Amino acid sequence: MATADSATKVRENRLRRAARRQGLTLEKSRSRDPKALDFGTYHLRDESGKVIAKGGTRAAYGLSLDQVEEQLTGN
């Protein structure tokens, strides 16, 4: 049986592939401080390197995997 961490990693990899098919890159924050605003969050970049989708915080990241999926699927 898969653990929650491995299920999250599988989902993250699936969304990375979906982003790549749309010419985007899914990036995860490298922050290691659990109290940081961007800890464990993501953003999407286009081919030129411009961040096209991030969360509502001042941090450069801020999207949850649910929000990433919404951005990629349009739902």
MARKENU-263060 format. One record per atom (N, C-alpha, C, O): residue number from 1; residue in one letter; atom name; y, x, z. Coordinates in steps of 0.05 Angstrom, whole numbers. Atoms other than C-alpha are relative to their C-alpha. Layout:
REM residues N
{pt NUM 'a' 'CA' {Y X Z}}
...
END
This chain:
REM residues 75
{pt 1 'm' 'N' {-24 17 0}}
{pt 1 'm' 'CA' {0 0 0}}
{pt 1 'm' 'C' {25 18 0}}
{pt 1 'm' 'O' {26 37 15}}
{pt 2 'a' 'N' {-25 -16 3}}
{pt 2 'a' 'CA' {69 27 -19}}
{pt 2 'a' 'C' {18 -6 24}}
{pt 2 'a' 'O' {20 -28 34}}
{pt 3 't' 'N' {-19 3 -22}}
{pt 3 't' 'CA' {119 40 36}}
{pt 3 't' 'C' {27 -10 -12}}
{pt 3 't' 'O' {31 -10 -36}}
{pt 4 'a' 'N' {-26 9 9}}
{pt 4 'a' 'CA' {190 13 33}}
{pt 4 'a' 'C' {15 22 -14}}
{pt 4 'a' 'O' {28 17 -34}}
{pt 5 'd' 'N' {-14 -22 13}}
{pt 5 'd' 'CA' {216 82 15}}
{pt 5 'd' 'C' {-11 5 -28}}
{pt 5 'd' 'O' {5 10 -46}}
{pt 6 's' 'N' {11 -4 27}}
{pt 6 's' 'CA' {168 90 -43}}
{pt 6 's' 'C' {7 -23 -19}}
{pt 6 's' 'O' {11 -19 -42}}
{pt 7 'a' 'N' {-7 23 16}}
{pt 7 'a' 'CA' {183 20 -67}}
{pt 7 'a' 'C' {29 2 -9}}
{pt 7 'a' 'O' {36 -5 -32}}
{pt 8 't' 'N' {-29 -3 7}}
{pt 8 't' 'CA' {258 35 -65}}
{pt 8 't' 'C' {3 22 -22}}
{pt 8 't' 'O' {19 19 -40}}
{pt 9 'k' 'N' {-1 -21 20}}
{pt 9 'k' 'CA' {246 100 -104}}
{pt 9 'k' 'C' {-9 -9 -27}}
{pt 9 'k' 'O' {2 -2 -48}}
{pt 10 'v' 'N' {10 11 26}}
{pt 10 'v' 'CA' {206 64 -157}}
{pt 10 'v' 'C' {21 -18 -13}}
{pt 10 'v' 'O' {26 -16 -37}}
{pt 11 'r' 'N' {-22 18 10}}
{pt 11 'r' 'CA' {262 12 -164}}
{pt 11 'r' 'C' {23 17 -10}}
{pt 11 'r' 'O' {34 11 -31}}
{pt 12 'e' 'N' {-22 -18 8}}
{pt 12 'e' 'CA' {314 67 -167}}
{pt 12 'e' 'C' {-6 13 -27}}
{pt 12 'e' 'O' {11 15 -45}}
{pt 13 'n' 'N' {8 -13 25}}
{pt 13 'n' 'CA' {276 103 -222}}
{pt 13 'n' 'C' {0 -20 -24}}
{pt 13 'n' 'O' {8 -13 -46}}
{pt 14 'r' 'N' {-1 20 21}}
{pt 14 'r' 'CA' {268 38 -261}}
{pt 14 'r' 'C' {29 -6 -9}}
{pt 14 'r' 'O' {34 -9 -33}}
{pt 15 'l' 'N' {-28 5 6}}
{pt 15 'l' 'CA' {343 26 -257}}
{pt 15 'l' 'C' {13 24 -14}}
{pt 15 'l' 'O' {30 21 -31}}
{pt 16 'r' 'N' {-9 -24 15}}
{pt 16 'r' 'CA' {356 98 -279}}
{pt 16 'r' 'C' {-7 -1 -29}}
{pt 16 'r' 'O' {9 5 -47}}
{pt 17 'r' 'N' {9 3 27}}
{pt 17 'r' 'CA' {315 86 -341}}
{pt 17 'r' 'C' {16 -22 -15}}
{pt 17 'r' 'O' {23 -18 -38}}
{pt 18 'a' 'N' {-16 22 12}}
{pt 18 'a' 'CA' {351 20 -354}}
{pt 18 'a' 'C' {28 9 -7}}
{pt 18 'a' 'O' {39 3 -28}}
{pt 19 'a' 'N' {-27 -11 4}}
{pt 19 'a' 'CA' {418 55 -347}}
{pt 19 'a' 'C' {0 19 -24}}
{pt 19 'a' 'O' {18 18 -41}}
{pt 20 'r' 'N' {2 -20 22}}
{pt 20 'r' 'CA' {396 111 -394}}
{pt 20 'r' 'C' {-2 -14 -27}}
{pt 20 'r' 'O' {10 -5 -47}}
{pt 21 'r' 'N' {2 16 25}}
{pt 21 'r' 'CA' {377 59 -447}}
{pt 21 'r' 'C' {26 -11 -9}}
{pt 21 'r' 'O' {30 -17 -33}}
{pt 22 'q' 'N' {-26 11 6}}
{pt 22 'q' 'CA' {448 33 -443}}
{pt 22 'q' 'C' {21 22 -3}}
{pt 22 'q' 'O' {45 16 -5}}
{pt 23 'g' 'N' {-19 -22 3}}
{pt 23 'g' 'CA' {479 102 -450}}
{pt 23 'g' 'C' {15 7 26}}
{pt 23 'g' 'O' {36 19 25}}
{pt 24 'l' 'N' {-12 -5 -26}}
{pt 24 'l' 'CA' {495 106 -376}}
{pt 24 'l' 'C' {-17 18 17}}
{pt 24 'l' 'O' {-40 23 12}}
{pt 25 't' 'N' {15 -16 -19}}
{pt 25 't' 'CA' {475 151 -318}}
{pt 25 't' 'C' {4 -13 28}}
{pt 25 't' 'O' {26 -18 36}}
{pt 26 'l' 'N' {-1 10 -27}}
{pt 26 'l' 'CA' {458 124 -249}}
{pt 26 'l' 'C' {0 24 19}}
{pt 26 'l' 'O' {-19 41 17}}
{pt 27 'e' 'N' {-1 -23 -18}}
{pt 27 'e' 'CA' {479 173 -195}}
{pt 27 'e' 'C' {1 -11 29}}
{pt 27 'e' 'O' {14 -31 35}}
{pt 28 'k' 'N' {1 7 -29}}
{pt 28 'k' 'CA' {465 169 -120}}
{pt 28 'k' 'C' {18 20 15}}
{pt 28 'k' 'O' {19 43 9}}
{pt 29 's' 'N' {-17 -17 -16}}
{pt 29 's' 'CA' {514 195 -69}}
{pt 29 's' 'C' {-17 22 14}}
{pt 29 's' 'O' {-39 17 22}}
{pt 30 'r' 'N' {14 -22 -12}}
{pt 30 'r' 'CA' {495 262 -41}}
{pt 30 'r' 'C' {7 2 30}}
{pt 30 'r' 'O' {-2 20 44}}
{pt 31 's' 'N' {-8 0 -28}}
{pt 31 's' 'CA' {526 246 27}}
{pt 31 's' 'C' {-25 -2 18}}
{pt 31 's' 'O' {-43 -18 13}}
{pt 32 'r' 'N' {23 0 -19}}
{pt 32 'r' 'CA' {478 261 84}}
{pt 32 'r' 'C' {8 -11 27}}
{pt 32 'r' 'O' {-9 -12 45}}
{pt 33 'd' 'N' {-10 12 -25}}
{pt 33 'd' 'CA' {520 229 139}}
{pt 33 'd' 'C' {-3 -30 -1}}
{pt 33 'd' 'O' {11 -43 -16}}
{pt 34 'p' 'N' {5 29 0}}
{pt 34 'p' 'CA' {494 159 154}}
{pt 34 'p' 'C' {25 -16 6}}
{pt 34 'p' 'O' {26 -40 0}}
{pt 35 'k' 'N' {-24 15 -7}}
{pt 35 'k' 'CA' {564 140 179}}
{pt 35 'k' 'C' {21 1 -23}}
{pt 35 'k' 'O' {41 -12 -21}}
{pt 36 'a' 'N' {-19 -2 22}}
{pt 36 'a' 'CA' {598 159 113}}
{pt 36 'a' 'C' {-1 -26 -17}}
{pt 36 'a' 'O' {-21 -39 -19}}
{pt 37 'l' 'N' {-3 24 16}}
{pt 37 'l' 'CA' {623 102 69}}
{pt 37 'l' 'C' {-19 -1 -24}}
{pt 37 'l' 'O' {-29 -22 -31}}
{pt 38 'd' 'N' {16 -1 25}}
{pt 38 'd' 'CA' {583 125 9}}
{pt 38 'd' 'C' {-29 7 5}}
{pt 38 'd' 'O' {-44 11 -14}}
{pt 39 'f' 'N' {28 -8 -6}}
{pt 39 'f' 'CA' {517 143 45}}
{pt 39 'f' 'C' {-20 -20 -13}}
{pt 39 'f' 'O' {-18 -44 -8}}
{pt 40 'g' 'N' {21 17 11}}
{pt 40 'g' 'CA' {458 117 5}}
{pt 40 'g' 'C' {9 -19 -22}}
{pt 40 'g' 'O' {-6 -38 -28}}
{pt 41 't' 'N' {-11 18 21}}
{pt 41 't' 'CA' {501 84 -49}}
{pt 41 't' 'C' {0 14 -27}}
{pt 41 't' 'O' {-5 38 -29}}
{pt 42 'y' 'N' {2 -9 27}}
{pt 42 'y' 'CA' {506 92 -124}}
{pt 42 'y' 'C' {25 -6 -16}}
{pt 42 'y' 'O' {42 -21 -7}}
{pt 43 'h' 'N' {-20 9 20}}
{pt 43 'h' 'CA' {553 90 -184}}
{pt 43 'h' 'C' {-12 5 -27}}
{pt 43 'h' 'O' {-32 19 -30}}
{pt 44 'l' 'N' {9 -3 28}}
{pt 44 'l' 'CA' {545 87 -259}}
{pt 44 'l' 'C' {22 15 -15}}
{pt 44 'l' 'O' {46 10 -12}}
{pt 45 'r' 'N' {-18 -16 17}}
{pt 45 'r' 'CA' {576 137 -308}}
{pt 45 'r' 'C' {-7 -5 -29}}
{pt 45 'r' 'O' {-30 -10 -36}}
{pt 46 'd' 'N' {5 2 29}}
{pt 46 'd' 'CA' {585 131 -383}}
{pt 46 'd' 'C' {-6 28 -11}}
{pt 46 'd' 'O' {-6 47 4}}
{pt 47 'e' 'N' {7 -26 13}}
{pt 47 'e' 'CA' {568 186 -433}}
{pt 47 'e' 'C' {22 21 3}}
{pt 47 'e' 'O' {17 45 2}}
{pt 48 's' 'N' {-22 -19 -2}}
{pt 48 's' 'CA' {638 217 -426}}
{pt 48 's' 'C' {3 10 29}}
{pt 48 's' 'O' {19 28 34}}
{pt 49 'g' 'N' {-1 -8 -28}}
{pt 49 'g' 'CA' {627 224 -350}}
{pt 49 'g' 'C' {18 -17 17}}
{pt 49 'g' 'O' {21 -12 41}}
{pt 50 'k' 'N' {-18 18 -15}}
{pt 50 'k' 'CA' {676 169 -330}}
{pt 50 'k' 'C' {-17 -20 16}}
{pt 50 'k' 'O' {-36 -32 6}}
{pt 51 'v' 'N' {13 20 -18}}
{pt 51 'v' 'CA' {654 126 -271}}
{pt 51 'v' 'C' {8 -28 -10}}
{pt 51 'v' 'O' {32 -34 -11}}
{pt 52 'i' 'N' {-6 27 11}}
{pt 52 'i' 'CA' {649 55 -299}}
{pt 52 'i' 'C' {-6 -22 20}}
{pt 52 'i' 'O' {4 -44 17}}
{pt 53 'a' 'N' {6 21 -20}}
{pt 53 'a' 'CA' {621 18 -239}}
{pt 53 'a' 'C' {-4 14 27}}
{pt 53 'a' 'O' {-22 31 30}}
{pt 54 'k' 'N' {3 -10 -28}}
{pt 54 'k' 'CA' {629 34 -165}}
{pt 54 'k' 'C' {6 -23 19}}
{pt 54 'k' 'O' {16 -44 10}}
{pt 55 'g' 'N' {-4 20 -20}}
{pt 55 'g' 'CA' {633 -5 -101}}
{pt 55 'g' 'C' {30 -3 6}}
{pt 55 'g' 'O' {47 11 -4}}
{pt 56 'g' 'N' {-27 6 -7}}
{pt 56 'g' 'CA' {696 -33 -70}}
{pt 56 'g' 'C' {13 19 20}}
{pt 56 'g' 'O' {36 15 28}}
{pt 57 't' 'N' {-12 -19 -19}}
{pt 57 't' 'CA' {707 26 -23}}
{pt 57 't' 'C' {16 20 -14}}
{pt 57 't' 'O' {17 22 -39}}
{pt 58 'r' 'N' {-15 -22 12}}
{pt 58 'r' 'CA' {753 84 -34}}
{pt 58 'r' 'C' {-18 22 -9}}
{pt 58 'r' 'O' {-9 40 -25}}
{pt 59 'a' 'N' {19 -20 8}}
{pt 59 'a' 'CA' {692 127 -42}}
{pt 59 'a' 'C' {-7 -3 -29}}
{pt 59 'a' 'O' {-4 -25 -41}}
{pt 60 'a' 'N' {6 0 29}}
{pt 60 'a' 'CA' {669 145 -112}}
{pt 60 'a' 'C' {-26 -15 -5}}
{pt 60 'a' 'O' {-33 -20 -29}}
{pt 61 'y' 'N' {25 14 3}}
{pt 61 'y' 'CA' {603 109 -100}}
{pt 61 'y' 'C' {3 -28 10}}
{pt 61 'y' 'O' {23 -41 4}}
{pt 62 'g' 'N' {-4 26 -13}}
{pt 62 'g' 'CA' {591 45 -61}}
{pt 62 'g' 'C' {-17 -23 -10}}
{pt 62 'g' 'O' {-17 -44 2}}
{pt 63 'l' 'N' {18 22 10}}
{pt 63 'l' 'CA' {541 4 -103}}
{pt 63 'l' 'C' {-27 1 13}}
{pt 63 'l' 'O' {-39 23 16}}
{pt 64 's' 'N' {27 1 -9}}
{pt 64 's' 'CA' {476 -19 -74}}
{pt 64 's' 'C' {-18 -2 -24}}
{pt 64 's' 'O' {-8 -6 -47}}
{pt 65 'l' 'N' {18 4 23}}
{pt 65 'l' 'CA' {414 -22 -118}}
{pt 65 'l' 'C' {1 -28 -11}}
{pt 65 'l' 'O' {-1 -31 -35}}
{pt 66 'd' 'N' {-4 27 10}}
{pt 66 'd' 'CA' {423 -97 -122}}
{pt 66 'd' 'C' {24 -2 -18}}
{pt 66 'd' 'O' {23 -14 -39}}
{pt 67 'q' 'N' {-25 0 17}}
{pt 67 'q' 'CA' {494 -87 -149}}
{pt 67 'q' 'C' {-4 15 -25}}
{pt 67 'q' 'O' {7 7 -46}}
{pt 68 'v' 'N' {6 -15 24}}
{pt 68 'v' 'CA' {470 -34 -197}}
{pt 68 'v' 'C' {-16 -17 -20}}
{pt 68 'v' 'O' {-10 -18 -44}}
{pt 69 'e' 'N' {16 17 17}}
{pt 69 'e' 'CA' {418 -82 -224}}
{pt 69 'e' 'C' {17 -22 -13}}
{pt 69 'e' 'O' {13 -28 -36}}
{pt 70 'e' 'N' {-18 20 11}}
{pt 70 'e' 'CA' {471 -136 -232}}
{pt 70 'e' 'C' {17 11 -22}}
{pt 70 'e' 'O' {21 -2 -43}}
{pt 71 'q' 'N' {-16 -13 21}}
{pt 71 'q' 'CA' {515 -88 -271}}
{pt 71 'q' 'C' {-16 4 -26}}
{pt 71 'q' 'O' {-5 0 -48}}
{pt 72 'l' 'N' {16 -7 23}}
{pt 72 'l' 'CA' {459 -68 -317}}
{pt 72 'l' 'C' {-12 -24 -15}}
{pt 72 'l' 'O' {-16 -24 -39}}
{pt 73 't' 'N' {12 23 12}}
{pt 73 't' 'CA' {430 -137 -329}}
{pt 73 't' 'C' {20 -22 -7}}
{pt 73 't' 'O' {14 -41 -22}}
{pt 74 'g' 'N' {-21 19 5}}
{pt 74 'g' 'CA' {495 -176 -330}}
{pt 74 'g' 'C' {-4 -26 15}}
{pt 74 'g' 'O' {9 -46 9}}
{pt 75 'n' 'N' {4 24 -16}}
{pt 75 'n' 'CA' {470 -226 -278}}
{pt 75 'n' 'C' {16 1 25}}
{pt 75 'n' 'O' {15 -18 41}}
END
